[in-house]
Amino acid sequence: MSLSEYFGITKKRGLTAIVGGGGKTTLMYKLADEISLEGKSVVVSTTTKIMNPCEKYSVYYDVS
């Protein structure tokens, strides 16, 4: 089972918020990577500073 299936993120369009005490950035990038590899468009954003994704994620990022 994929992360998007586990969390019920299977619709064509939607908004997903991630909150908690740890692992939010990793989860966000893993979900974005997984969904983009399915051919869907993904936008990730934050209201705070965020680490750059490491090279293991296929998502394109712009940190300007």
C-alpha distance (Angstrom), angle and dihedral (degrees) to the residues before:
residue distance angle dihedral
M1 . . .
S2 3.78 . .
L3 3.80 124.6 .
S4 3.80 91.5 -112.4
E5 3.81 90.8 53.1
Y6 3.80 91.5 45.8
F7 3.80 92.0 53.3
G8 3.81 93.8 39.2
I9 3.81 95.2 -113.4
T10 3.79 97.2 143.8
K11 3.80 105.1 117.4
K12 3.79 123.3 107.3
R13 3.79 91.7 -117.0
G14 3.72 132.6 21.9
L15 3.74 150.0 119.2
T16 3.77 123.9 -109.4
A17 3.81 123.4 -168.0
I18 3.79 120.8 -162.5
V19 3.81 118.7 -158.0
G20 3.76 134.0 165.4
G21 3.75 146.7 91.1
G22 3.77 102.3 -69.9
G23 3.79 144.6 -0.3
K24 3.80 96.9 37.9
T25 3.80 96.0 126.0
T26 3.79 93.7 46.3
L27 3.80 91.7 48.0
M28 3.80 91.5 46.8
Y29 3.81 93.2 52.5
K30 3.81 93.4 43.3
L31 3.79 91.4 51.3
A32 3.81 91.9 45.3
D33 3.80 90.7 49.3
E34 3.79 93.4 47.7
I35 3.80 94.7 46.9
S36 3.81 94.0 44.7
L37 3.80 90.3 51.5
E38 3.82 86.4 58.1
G39 3.81 87.2 61.7
K40 3.80 95.9 -104.6
S41 3.79 124.9 130.5
V42 3.79 116.1 -110.5
V43 3.80 132.5 -170.1
V44 3.80 121.1 -171.7
S45 3.77 125.0 -168.7
T46 3.76 141.7 163.0
T47 3.77 138.8 -162.1
T48 3.80 91.5 -137.0
K49 3.79 138.2 42.1
I50 3.77 114.4 -63.9
M51 3.77 134.5 -165.2
N52 3.79 118.9 -109.9
P53 3.79 112.8 -103.8
C54 3.76 113.5 -104.9
E55 3.78 120.7 -119.0
K56 3.81 93.6 -96.1
Y57 3.81 90.6 77.7
S58 3.79 117.0 79.1
V59 3.79 94.2 -150.6
Y60 3.78 118.3 116.9
Y61 3.74 113.6 -126.6
D62 3.76 137.3 -170.0
V63 3.79 115.9 -162.1
S64 3.80 97.7 -179.0
